[in-house]
Amino acid sequence: MALTRIRLSEAWNWGGLSARELAVRTWRAMDLHDTLNQGAVVAYYAMLALVPMLGFALALGAKAGVGPEIVSLSASLLPEAAATIITDQVRKIEASQPSGLLSLSILLLLYSASSLFVAVMDTTNAAYGVRDERPWWKRRALATLLTVIESVLLLGACLSIAVWPDISHWLIPDAGSRVVATVVQWLVVVVALLAAFAIAYYFGPHVEQEWEWITPGAVLGVAVLIASSLGFRAYLVFANYSATYGALAGVIVMLLWLYIAAMALLVGAEINCVIEHAAPHGRAFGQKEAPEGKQENKPPAPEELPQLEEAKR
């Protein structure tokens, strides 16, 4: 327990790195691991998994009526063109038969969503410098399980947002209840995103680690995701994608936003790895097992080598 506290303290101290050192090493790690291209892979599979995940979440929460909350949540966070796609798909899915919808979603999720999380696994393993030795069927089964967990997480967030306005109005029966409801809505979004990032960072890499709800990479990743999403929405007010892409404008905008979300997730993983490689009690690059104490002669990670070479000159 004492060692765990030490590692947590080192993690939030960024492994002893300054903000500049952390940024430079993270960029080098991203370059070494081809993170920019891996983000495109994750975004592509996320696009394939979008409708099945919506269908699965809507089928689970059909009686609770989570459809309007998913639409409202997407309108708050996504660009207008991307939110329109979500709204149209939600309406089409709700018009289908729930039983057939659920079975169809499960079949589609077996491939599309598992491929999404397999891509996340590959990138996080590359960040840690380890080889994933889990059997292919175990990786696919774990990826499918992660999809179910993320769908349930989305469902829980939507239900919380749906129920809270009534609770806040009962607790604060005046105009202030609307403000409280808005604040809680964003808190639910932040907590759900932090949980989603934590799940990906824990189950993605094939390394020995303890569960952590909040990590520096997750916090920075979620902050970047929310800020970039709002910034992307503001940018689209002036950009006219319809003039260039025509009827495909909504799909292009959705893919761009998914790429932003994928990069926030993957860069957060790189940040966590850079910090752990730099921390005295953190694992070395390529080390699967968590160290039992301080590592005096830890070999430098690849992102550290250029800085060490410059220091020798």
N, C-alpha and C positions, 0 to 999 in steps of 0.2 A: 504493500500500500504506500509506503514511504517512497519507493522508487517510482511509482506511478505519479505521485505528486511532483516529484522532481522533474519527470518528463513533461508533465503538463506545464510546469513553471517555465521550463526551457522552451517549450513550444510557443507560449505566449510572449516569451522574450525573443522570439524569432531565432532561436538557436544562437544568440549572441551576434547576429548580423544586424547591420544598419539597414535602413529602408532602401538605400541605394544598392547595397550589396545584395539584398534579397531580390530586388527588381532585376539586377544584372544577371544573377545566377538563374533566376526563373526564366528569363529570356533565353539564356544559353541552353537550359534544359529543354525548353520548348523547341528550340532549333534542332537539338540532338534527337529528340523523340518525334519530330515531324508533327507536332501538336496541331498546327494550323490546318494541315490536311486531314488529320484524324478528326478534328472538329467537323469538317464537311461530311465525313463518313457517318459520324454519330447523328448529324442533322438529317442526313438522307434516311437513315433507318428510323429516326424519330418521326419523320413525315409519314413513312409507311405504317408506323405503329399508332399514329394519331387517332384515326377513326376507330380501330379495334379497342384502344384504351378508353375512348369516349363511350363506345358501346358497352364495354364491360362495366364501367363506372355507373352509367345510366341504368343498366339492367340491375345492378346491385341496389341502387337507390331509387328504383322506379316508384315504390310506394311513398317515399319521402318527398318526391318531386324535386330532385336536385338539378333538373335541367335548367330552369331559370337562373339558378345561382351560378352554374357553370358559365352561362351566357354573360351574366353580370360580371363575374370575375375576369373573364377574358376581355370584356370591354374596358375594364379598369386597367389591365396590365398590358394587353397586346395592342399593336397598331390596328387601325380601323379595318383595313383590308383583311388582316389575319383574323380579327375577331368576327368578321362577317362569315368567313369559312367555318369557324367553330359554330356560329349560330345556325347556319344552314345545315351542318351535319347533325347538330343536336335535334333540330326539328325533324329531319329525315329519320333519324334513329328512333325518336319517340313515336313516330308514326308506324314503326315496324312492330311485329309481334315480339313481346319480351322473351318468350321461351326460345324461339328460333334465333333471336338476336343474340342471346347469351351464348348459345352453342356455336354460332358462327363466329362470334368474337373470340371465343376460346381457341378455335381452330386457327384463326388468323394470328392470334397472339403467339402461338407456338413457334411461328417462324419470325414474323416481323419484329415483335417486341424482344424476343430472345436475341435476335441479331443486334438490336440496339444496345442491350446491356453487355453482349459479348464484345462489341466495339469499345465500350467503356472499360471492360476488364482488360483488353489488350493495351489500351493507352495507360491505365494506371499501373499495370505490370511493367511497362516500359519505363515509366517514371521511377519505379523502385529498382529497376534493373534486374528483375527476377523473371524466371521462366515459369509460366503457368503449367503445372504438372497435373492439374485435375483432369480426369477423363472428359472427352467431348460431351458425353451425355450428361455428366454432372454439371458442366458449365451451362449447357442449354436448360437443364432443369432449374438450376439456380437463377438463370436469367428470367425464366418464366415466372418463378416465385417472386423475383424482384418486381416484375411487372404487376403482379397481383397486389403486392404490398403498396406500390406507388399508386395504383388505382384506388385502393382503399384509403390511402392518405388523401388523395384528391377528393374522394367522397366525403371523408370526415371533415376536411376543410370547408367544403361547400355546405355541409349540414350545419357546421358551427356558424357560418356566415348567415345561413337562412334563419336559424333559431335565435341568434343573439339580438336582432332588432326588437323582437317581442319582449325578450328579457330586459333589455335596457329601457324600453318604454315602460315596463312594469316597475323597474327600480327607480327610474328618473322620468316621471310623467310630464315632461316639458320639452322645449326645443333642444335642450342639452342632450337628450337621448340620441338624437340624430348624429351629433358630433361624436358621442361615445361609441355609437355603432360603427361609424367610419373608422375611428382609431382602432377598434377591436378587429375590424375587417382586415386592416393592413397588418396588424399583429399576427392574425391567423395566417395570412399569406407568408409572412417572414418565418414563422415557426414551421409551417409546412415545407417551405423551401429548405430551411436548415435541416429538417429531418430527412428530406429527399437527398440532400448532398451527403449527410452522414451515412445513410444507407449505402449509397454508391461507393463512398470511400472505404467503408468497412468490408463489404462483400466483393468489391471489384478486384483488388489485388490479391494474389495468392501469397500473403505474408501473415505472420503471426502478430496480432495486434489486439488491443483492448478497445471496447466500444467507447466512443466519445461523441456526445451529442453536438458539441460545438468545437470546431477547430479553426485556427487562423485562416486556412484556405477556404473553409465553408463560409465564414463570415465575410471575407473579402469577395468571394465568388457571388454570394447572394446580394451583397451591396452593389457589385458591378452589374449583375443581372437586372436588378430593379432600376438602377440609374440608367443603364443603356437602353432598357425597354422604354422608359419614359422619354429619353432623348431620341430614340428611334421614332417614337410616335410624333414628337415635335418636328423631326426632320421630314417626315412624310407629309406634313401639312404643306410644305413647299415643293417637295419632289413629286413629279407626276409619272408614276410607273405605268399608268394605263396608256400613256402616249407611246411608250416603248414596247410594252409587253402585251397590250390589249387585254383580252379576256384572261390571260395568264397572270395578270398583275397580282391578284390576291394570292396565288400559289407562290409566286416569287417572293412576295413580302413575308409570307409564312415561313418559307425556307430560310430567308435571311434572319428572321427572328429566332428560328430554331438553331441556326448556326451561332448566333450570339449566345443563346442559352447553353449550347454545347461547349463553347469556348469558356464561358464562365465556370462550368463544372470542371473541365479538364485543366484549366489554368489553376483553379483552386487545389486540385490534386497535385499539380507540379509544385505549388507553393508549400504544401504540407511536406512533400518529399524533400525539397531543398532545405527546409527548416530542420527536418529530422536528420538529414545527412550532416548538417553543420552542428547540431546539438551534441554535447559531450556524451550524453546518455542515449542518444538516438542510434538507430541501426545504420550501418554503412551501406553504400550502394551495392545492390546485389545480395544483401543479407536478408533472409526470410525470417529468421528467428529474432525475437526481441532480445537485446543484450541484457545481461543480468546485472550490469553495473557500468561504470564509466569506462569508455574505451580510450586507452591512452594512445595507441598507435593505429587509429582508424585510417584506412586508406582513403585518399581524397576521391570524391565523386567526380564524374566527368565534367560537370559544370564548374567545378572548382579549379580545374587544371590551368586554364588560361590566366587566372589571377595568380596562381603559384608561380607560373613561368615568368610573369611580369615582375614578381617580387625578386626572383633570382637575378634579373638583369641589373 
